[in-house]
Amino acid sequence: MRVAVVAGPDPGHAFPAIALCLRFLAAGDEPVLFTSPRWFDAAMAAGIGVRRLKGLAPRAEDDDADAGARIHQRAAHISTEILPDMSAMLPELVVSDVLTAGGGMAAERLHVPWVELSPHPLYLPSKGLPPIGSGLAAGEGVRGRARDSMLRTLSARAIRRGELQREEARASIGLPPQDPGPAARLVATLPALEVPRPDWPEDAHLVGPLLWEPTDHILELPPGDAPLVMVAPSTAHTGVAGMVDTVLEALADSGVRVAISTLDTPPADLPPWATAGLGRQDELLRHASVVIGGGGHGLLAKSLLAGVPIITVPGGGDQWELANRATRQGSSLLIRPLTAAAIRASVQQILNDPAFTESARKAAADAVVVSDPIEVCHRVLAARTN
């Protein structure tokens, strides 16, 4: 099966797309990844065909302050920009990241079935949940359900505005305004991070996290046998700034070691009990007792799969929602605002209470109850051809 996989350059979206491409390769399929050139070398080294995801650059007429316009208008533009390259590869199926809706629009224009990839929990609105992003658990009892109903009413206008923007964007490129949606949705998260909903879509399949390491380098650990705290600042532009400096200040003379995992230039003049650089996070997690991160889905999923509790310092985007879900699950502590005192206290609390590690290990054990994303995609294509 020839499949085009479309994802933007943000690591939280590009990395799961690369992981999915590797799964396609292992199944004997022929994936081609449409993404930023930033990831071309690594993808090609793994045997994945690549194409540049054109149309990402902001245009003069774009309103990036309006999230709906940014997603839908640019998606229509991206679909036009990538259409020639996508058409030339003769795809039988397209998989498009949830934030890169242009891939799905391009597939529709080519009359090719497409599947949506959500590299995090399902964020569609639900009649049984508070609005996604609130961080709230589903209300219980009459008052709780009334609260959720009120919050859904307040958010309904924004949701409808986004739907209208989507319709306008589709019409601008010759598609029917009404969006038929994907043939299937791949929800690439842990069951422990999902929440029960009465209206789970039949086309949505929980497939487990899609994880990929951008390096084979093994980061050298600080000497000694003290507990290791792994720190991974958010890769999202909405992440909290200053995490590394605050953690180093907080954990000085605390009897732990620190390993800082970063895609950026590591800090200089580290104390002897700390190390920093680009290294395989799965390897660091084999040694870590605690993780500190921004609450992004990739790091959160890796930590829980390794059975390691995490301290989340959420920034923008979906980090607040994810941090609260992990906290309710019992494997995490949430810090806001970021302070050295809060970091130090939270690290000691997790090290002293085995319940956090037990909850993380339970999340890992539950992760086996998922669908195979490649089988889902093959079924989509089979249904289209039969």
N, C-alpha and C positions, 0 to 999 in steps of 0.2 A: 504494500500500500504506500503510495506517495502522499506524504502529509506535510503541509506547511504549518509551522508553529510560530505564532506571532506574539511577541512580548517586548515591552519597553525596556529601557536600559537600567532602571533601578534594580539593584541586586535582589530585592525582595520579590521581584517579578521575573527578572531574567534567569536567576538561578533555578527556580522551579521549572521554567520552560526548558532549560538545558537538561535538567534531570529527566524530564519527560521524554525529550529527544533520545536520551541514552536508553530509556526503556523501549522506545520504538525500535532503535537499532538492535537491541538484544532480541527483539521479537521477529527480526528479519524485515522490518519496514524501512522506508526511505524518508527520513525526516529532513526538512530544510528549515533552518531557524531564521526568522526575520527579526533582527534586533540591532542594537547599537554595535558599531565596529569595535567598541571597547572590549567585547567578549569574543570577537572573531577567532583570535589565535587559540584560546583555550578550547572553544567549541570545535574548531577544525582539527586540533590535536587529538580530540576524542573521536574523530571520524564523522562529525556532524557537518552537513552542508550548511552554508550561511548565505544570507542576503541582507543588505542594509535595509533597515526599517526607515524608509524615507517619510518625510512630512512631520518629523518630531519638532523641528525648530519653530518657535513662536512666529506668527505672522503679524503684520501691523494691525489687521482687523480683529485679532483674537483678544478676548477679554479673560485673562488668566485669573482675575479676581473672582470670576463666576465659575465655580467648579463644574456646573452642568454644561456651560458653554465650552469650557476647556476640554471636557471629555467628549461631548457629542459633535461639536463643530470640527474639532481637530480630528476626530475619528473619521468623519466623512472625507476630510482632506487626505488623511493617511491612506484611506481605501483607494483613492484616486492615484496617489503617488506609487503605491506598491502593486497596483493592478497589473501593469505590464510584466513585472518580474514574476508575480505569482501565476499569471496566466501561462507564462513561458515554461514553468516547471510542470504544468498539467497535473495539479494536485487532485487527488481523489477525496481528500478530507482536509479541513482547516481546523486547527485548534488555536483559539484566540484568547489571550489573557483578558481578565475581566475589566482591566483599566485600559486596554488597547482595543477598544471596540471596533476600530477600523479593520482589523483582520476579519471579523465576522461580516462586516459590510462588504468587504472585497469578495468574500466567499459567496455571499448572496448574489452579487453582480456577476459572478462566474457560474452561478447555478450549481455550486458545490456545497454539500452538507458541512456544517461547522459545529464545533463543540467549544463551550466556554470553560476556561481554566480559572478557578478561583484559588490562588495560593494562600488560602486562609479560610476561616469558617464561612458558611453561607451568610451573606449580608442582605439577602432579599427581605423586604418588610414582611412581617407576619401578623396575623390577626390575634395571635396569642402571646406576643412579646412586646416589651417596650421598644421604642425606636432603637435600631442599631446605632451604636456610638455613644449611647447614654451610659453604658457600663452597668446598667441596672439588671438585676435578676428579674425574672417574670414575677409580677405581683401575685400575692396569695390572698385569698379571701375577698370579700366584697370591696373593701377599700383598695386593696392592691390591684384588682382588676379594673376598678374605676380609674385609678391613677394611670395605668397603662393605656386605657382607652382615651383618656384626656391627652396624654403625650402623643399618641398616634394621630389624634385629631390635629394637634398643633403642628405635627411634621407633615401632614398630608398635603398641605399647600406646596411645600418644597418638593415633595415627591412628584406631584402633578406638574410642577414647573419643569422638572427634569424630563418627564415624559414628553412634554410639548417640545422641548429643545431637541430631544431625540427625533421626534417626528419631523421637525423642520429640517434637521440635518439630513435625514434619510431622503426626504423629498428633494433636497438640493442636488442629490446625485442620482436621481431617477429611480429610487426605490420606493415601494409603497410606504406611506407614512406609518402605518401600523406595523410595529416590529413583531415578527413571528417568534423571535427568540431562537436560541440554539437548539440543536437536536438533542443535546445532553449537556449536563453541567458536571465537571469534575471538581469536587470540593476537597482540596488537598490539605486536610488538617487531621488532627487527632480526634477521635471520638470524645476525649476528655475536654476538648475545647469547644465542642458543639453544645447547643442547648436544645432540649426537646421543643418541638413546635407542632401544633395540630395540623398545619398546612404545609408539611414538607413536600416539595414538588416531586412528582413521579420521575421527572427527568434528571434529578439531582442525585449524584452518586458520591458517597464519602469514600475517598480513595487513599487516605493517609497522606502524610507530608511528602512532598517531592523535594529532596535535599541534594545539593551538589556543593562540592568544595572547590573553590577557585584556585587552589594550589595543592601541590604534593609536599610542600615544605613542612617539616616538623619543627615547631618552635621549641627551643631549648628552655627547660624549666629552671626556675631559681633553685639554688642548692637547698638541701635539707628535706625534712619529712613533715614539716608543719602543714596544716590544711591549705589547699590551694584554692584561691578565689580567682575565677576566670572573669575578666571584664571585656565586654564587647560593645562599644558605643554604637548607637543606632546608625545605620547607613542611609536612613531616610533624611531628606532635607528638613523635615519637621521634627527631627529628634532633639532631645535636650542637649544643650552645649555644656562643655566643661566637666563631663563625667569623669574622664581619666584623672584630671588634677584633683577633683574632689575625692575620688576613691583613694588615691595615693595619700592625700592628707588624712583621710579618715582612718586608714589601716596602718599608719606608721605606729610601730611599737605595739601592735595588737596580737602578735604571735602567729600571723598567717603569711603565706606567700601569695604573690599576685602575678597572673599572666594576662597581659593585655593583647587581645586579638583585634587587629585593625587592618583595613584595606588601605589606609592612608599612611603617611610617613610617621613612624613611631616617635614618641617623645624621647628627648635626649636626657642625659644625666639622671637615669633611673637609680633608685636605691638598690642595694645588693639583693634584697628580697623580692624584687620585681623584674619582669622581663616583658618585652613588647615586640610586636611585628606581625607580619602575615604568616599564619601557620594554619594547619588543618584544625578546625574547631572540633571535629569528632575525636581527634587524638587528645586534644586538651581536655575534653569532657571525660575521658577515661580516668583522668587524675584529679578532676575538680571535685570539691565538696560543695561549693556554692558558685552560682553564676550571677553577675550583675549586668543588666542590659536595659535597652529602651522599651522592651515589650513588643518589638517587631515579631511577626509570626515565625520567620525562619529560625532565629535564635531560640525563641520560646519552644518551638517544636523539637529542635535538636536537643535542648536541655532536658525536656521531659522524656524523650525517647531514650536518653542516656540515664534516666533516673536521677537527675541532679536538680535540686530545687533552685529557684531563681528569684532574685530581687529585681523587680521591674521599676524603672524610672520613666514612665510614659511621656512622650511628647504629643505631637498631633496625629492626624490621620486616624487609623484604627487602633493605635497603641493603647489608648485608654480603655477601649472595649476589651481588648485581649488581656490587658493587665488585670482587669477586674475578674474576668473569667478564670484566669489562673489562680487568683487569690481565693475565689470561692471554691475552687477545686482542692485547695489546701496545699499546693506545691509552691506557692509564691507569697512574697510580701510586696506591697506596693508603696512606693515612696513618692510623695509630691508635697512640697517642693524638694528638690535635691539639696541636701545639706550633708556635711561631713558627719555630724552627730547621728543623723538618721541612718546613714550607710553603716557606720560602726555598730550601732545598736542592732540593726537588722541582720548583719553578718553573724554577730554573736548569738542572736536569737535562733537563727537557723542551725548554727553549729551545735547549739545546746539542746535542740528539740528534734528528735529523730522523726517526728510526725511529718515534717516537711519532705524528707527524703522518702518516707513510705508512700506519701501521696504521689510524688513524682514517679516512683516505681510502679504504682498502680496505673498511672496514666500510660506508661510504656507498655504494661501488660495488656491493657485494653486496646492497644493500637493494632492488634492483629485482625480485628473484626472490621475489615474494609474490603472494598471492591478493587479489582485490578483495572487501572485506567486504560490499559491497552485493550483489554477485552471489551470495555465499554465502547471505545472508539471503533473497534472492529464490528461490533453489533450495529452501531450507527450506520456504517457503510453498507453492511449486509442488508439492513432494512431498506436503505435507499435503492439498492440494486435489485432487490427482489420484487 
